[in-house]
Amino acid sequence: MALVEGNNGVSGGAVSFSEEQEALVLKSWAIMKKDSANIGLRFFLKIFEVAPSASQMFSFLRNSDVPLEKNPKLKTHAMSVFVMTCEAAAQLRKAGKVTVRDTTLKRLGATHFKYGVGDAHFEVTRFALLETIKEAVPADMWSPAMKSAWSEAYNQLVAAIKQEMKPAE
């Protein structure tokens, strides 16, 4: 697997992600992984709850009469995005960078560019991700430190995607 090199928005090239942050991400991901399809769907439903117009950015949701929570294409997409996000977060410290295939990252960057995804969209998505994780883990596990760890991991992934946000080659 080709890994994304570069600084991913962090000076010096290496991602700063502490052992404590890694432990919090790994502990929560271990719990969520078993139900990633349902949690991924809840993540996207939360995005659309906060920003209803975001659903129009997805071709498979435009002009669809199927309720969002029952849309099979949304379920598949939501799970793949959620799993990719969580796996990238789980490997961040060990790898020292975002570990998404460079071809996948280029595709993600081009797609996000094509559909006009901007900072506000990434902010809504961060909020939805953090709220979804908070609801998915046991209440006594969620903490400001866990929120910070997931937020930092998400920020690193977004920085890597933004580096690739240009027209498809």
Beta strands, then each sheet from edge to edge (+ up, - down):
end
